[in-house]
Amino acid sequence: MINLIAPINNLGYGVAGYNIFKSLYKINPSTTLYPISQPEFIDEYVAAGINNSQSHIRQSRMAEFPSVKIWHQHDLHFHVGKNKHIGFPIFELTSFNEDEKHSMDHCDALFVCSRWAKGVVLDQTNFSEKNIHVVPLGVDTETFKPSPSTRSQTIFFNCGKWEKRKGHDVLLECFNTAFSQSDNVELWMMCDNPFIGQNNQEWANLYKNSPLGGKIRMIPRQQTHKDVYNIMRQTDCGVFPARAEGWNLELLEMMACGKTVIATNYSAHTEFCNSDNTLLIDVDSLEQAKDGVFFSGLNGEWASFSESSKEQLIAHMRTVHNLKNGGSNQSLNSNGIDTAKKFTWQNSAKELLNGL
């Protein structure tokens, strides 16, 4: 049995928390859920997990079971019960500040999403190899299914909150360089960021006012994962030139849909991205992580996008478009589909249990 502490919403931590809890609950219906803040939605699984936590019998025994908290590294010091306390942070940079280290020190062990993240923790903290276990995140392969695009245009797609870390500045520059008005291409951006307010419109204006702004479509945040899938299945290629990622759920979802994907060969998504399933963008060096919004430049580094990296991204996008023009619009990323089958949420739950 497990005391799982996690948010339940449609953001990254909330998606991971919900799907891991749901998979754990299917293995053992006694799994208990302690939501961080008010759940954004309550279905039969969430309701059952909360009911377990409120049961008097359960409360009397909760100290017997380990506590796993899926949350930010600066807030891992509060747990449930007196058994083993395990933090499960999802982070993007190469170092931690003192507050983050202090909070993680309250945990007996850590779960991380990737071998890249494990290396950062080993380098930056006092945790030993035996106290860090890799629990990859997953994809719902019942929702995200292989589906070729039926549109005549080559549709490039990016999904992820507007921010420099996601490489949205680089993507705009390279899309405008890769193509001209005569090319039958479009770029779809589903990037609403609930944390930046009016800056959402500033990003949208930057894209729409660019030379190929007429070929760029802004898509609002979708209500359900089924809605997200209905967007993804219409596209040809997911393009993710991120400077750093804690996992990148949408990239794996695009793989599950059988789409060609372009991604930076750096950070956590290297756990499932390789030269067989991804058009990789190699980076030459790292730089201070600074964007003036979320990252100050004082703690940690991320990938530096050199001219060479930009040229690779441009070449990859042109390759995808040329292949579709050559009649390959019905082809699917079979290696990506096979990868997604290995990285299910059921696998995440099993790896979590293996790490206890």
N, C-alpha and C positions, 0 to 999 in steps of 0.2 A: 504494500500500500504506500501511497505517496501523498504528501501535502504539496500541491502545486500552486504557486503564487504567480499570477501573470495577468496582464490586461487582456480584455476581450473587446477588440474593435477591428477596424479595417486598415489600420496602419501596420507597419512591419512587425513590431513586438506583439500587437494584438492578434495578427494573423498566425504568427508562430505559436503564441500561447494557446489560442483556440484549437488549432489543428493538432498540436501535441497533446493537449488535454483530451480531445475527442478520441485520439488513437489510444491513449493510455486507458481511458474509460472503457473502451471496447475490450481491452485486454483484462481489465479488472474494474468492475462497476463500483468498487469501494473507493476509487481514486477521488480525492477531495480537491475542490477548486476554491481558492481564495482570490477573487478578482482584485486587481489594482484599479481603484476608482470604479465608477459605475459602468457596468458592461454596456457596450453600444447596442448589443442585441442579446436576447436570451432565447435559446432553443432548448430542445429536450435534453441535450448533453450538458449545457451550461446550467440549466435548472437543477439537474440531478447532482452535478458537482457541488453546487452551492448548498443544496439540501443536505448532502453528506457532511458539509462543514458545520451545518447548524444542528445536526443530530446530537442529542445529549450523549448517546452511546459513543458516537464518533469523537466528540469533544473530550470525553474521558480517556480516550486512547490515543489522541493525536500526538502526544509526546513520544509515542513508541515508534513513529514513522519518520523517515527522512523528509526534509523540506527542500524543494527545488524552486528557486525564484528566477523567472525569466524577466530580466529588467536591466536597466542601465547600470554601468559599473560604479557610479557614484552613490547608488542607493541599494546596496545589497546587504546592509547590516541588520535589517529587520526580517525575522523568519518566524515560522510556526513550529512549536514543540521544542523538545530538548534532544532530539536525535540529530543525525548528521545534517548540517546546513550546507547547501550547495548553491552557489550563484551561477547564473547562466547569462552573462552579458553578451551583447552583440555590438561590436565596435569596429571602427574603420581605420584608426590611426596606429602609429607605431610606438606610442608611449602613453603613459597615464600620468595625470597630475597627482599630487599628494593626497587630496581628498578621495580620489578614486582608489588609490592604493590602500588607504586606510579602510575604506568601506569593504573592499574585497578581502582584506585581512580578517574580517569577521566571519568569513566562510571557511568551512573545513576543506572544501574542494571546489573546483570550478568546472563547468561544462562550457565548451566553446564550439563554434560552428565548423571550424576548419583547422587544418594543420598550420596554415599561415597564422591564424589567431593564436594557436597554441605556442608557436614560436615567439610571438610578441609577449605573451604572458610569462613564458620561461625567461625571457630576456629582461623583463621589466619588474618582476615581482619575486617574492620568496617562495612561491609555489614550486613544488618539485614535479618531475615527470609523472609520478604515481598519483598525484592529486589533480591532474588535468586530463579530462577525457573529451575527445572530439565527438560531438553529437550533431551531425549535419542536419540542416533544415530540409524541407521537402516541398513537394508539389502534389496537388490533388489531381491525379491522372484520370479520375472519373469525370472531372469537369473540363480539364484542359486536354483535349484529344487532338490527334493529328487531323489537319484539315488544310488542303491546298487552297490558295487564293484563286478566286474566279474573276478578279478585276483585270482590266487591260493594263492599267498603270502598274509600275513597280512601287509598292507601298513600303516605305521604311517607317518603323515604329519605335518610339521611346516612351517608356512608362517609368516614372519615378519623380519624386518631389523636386520642383525647381530649385536648383542650387549648383554652385560651382563644382562641388564635390562630384556630382553626377556627370560633369563634363558637358553641360548644356551650352556653355560658351563655345567650346571646341566643336561640338556637333553642328551648330549653326554655321560656323565658319567653313567647315569642311563640306557640308551639304551644298552651300552656295558656290564652292570651288569645284566640286565634283561634277555639277550639272549646269545646264543652261535652260533657257526658256523653251527650247525645242525638244528637250528630253521629256518623255512620258513618265514622269516620276512624281511622287508625293511624299511628304514627311508628315506623319501624324504624331502629335505630342499630347500625351495624357499625363500632365505634370502638375496639376493643382497642388499647392503646398499650404496646408491649413495653418502653418506657423508664421507665414510672412505677409499676410494681409494684402495690402495694395501692391506689394512687390510682385504678386502674381501677374497683375496687369502689365507691369513694366517688362517682365520677361516675355509675355505674349506679344507686346508691342515691338519688342526687339526682333522677334521672329517674323512677325507680319510685315514689318517695315524693311526687311532685308531684300536684296535683289530678287530672290525667289519666293518672296512672301506669299505670292498667289498660289504657290504649290504646297503651302504649309497649312495644315488643319489642326486647330486646337480642339481637343476632346475633353469634356468635363469629367470629373471624378465619377466613376460608376458605382451604383448602389451595391451590387453583388458580384461575386466571382464569376457567375454565369454571364453577367453583363460584360465583364472584362474579357472573358473568352470570346464573346460575340464580336468584340472589336478585334482581338488578336487574330482570329481565324480569317479575317479579311485581308490581312497584311502578308507581305513576303519576307520581311527581314526585320529582326529586332536589333537595334544599334545602341550599344551601351558603352560609350567612351569614358567610363567613370575613372576618376583619379583614385578612388578608394571605395570599397564596399564592405559592409559587415556580412553580407550574403548575396543579395540581389535576387529576391523572389521572382520578379517579373522575367528575368533572364531565363531562369529554369522553366517558368511557365511557357515561355515562347518555344523553348526546346521541346517541351511536351506536346506542343501544337505542331511540331514538325517543321518549324520555321528556321531558316538560316539565321544565325546570330553573329554579330560582331561585338567583341568585347576586349577591354584592356587585359593584357596578360599580367595581372597584378592583383593582389589582395585576396579576399575570402572566396570570391567566385572561382578562383583557380582550383578549388576543391572539386568542381564538376566541369570546368571548361578546359579543353585541351585542343591540340591542333587537328584532332579527328572530328570534333563536333562544333568547333568555333573558328571563325576567322579572327585570329588574334592580332591585337595591336601591341607590339613590344614597346617598352619604355626604357630609356637610357639611364634615368636617374630619378631620385626622389627630391622633393622640395618641402619647405615648411608648409603645413596645412593652414592656409589663411584665406578667408573669403570676406571678412568684415561683417559677417552675419552670425554664423554658427561656430566658426573656427578662428581663433585669434592669432595663430602662428606660434604660440608659446609652447604648445605641447603636441609633438608628433609630426610626422611627415606623410605625404601622399605622393602619387606618381606625378612626375613632371612631364607635360606634353611638349616634346620637342618638335621641330619641323619634320623630323623623320617619322615620328608617331602620327602626326597629322597626315603625312603623305600616305602612310599605310592605311589609315581610315578612308581617305579619299579613294585609294585604289580598290579597297574592299567593296565600297559602295558601288563603284563603277562595275566591278566584276559581277556583283549580284544583278545589276540592271542589264548588263550585256547577256548574262545567262538567260534571263527571262525573255529578252528580245530574241534569243536564239531558240526559244521554244521550251525552255526548262521551267515554265511557270507552274507545272503540275508536280515537279519533283519535291520531295520532302527530305528534311534533314534526318535521315534514318539513324545516324549515330547519336544525334540529339535526343531522338525518341527513346533509344535504348538507354541513354544516360538517365533520362527522367524516370524510367521504370525502376532504376536503382535508388533514386533519391525521393522516395515517397514519404509521407508523414508517418506511415506505419513503420518504416525503417527508422525514422527519427525516434519514435517511441521505444522501439526495441534497443536502439543504441543508448538511449537514456537509461533504460533499465539495466543494461550491461555495465553502465558506469557507476551504479549504486554500490 
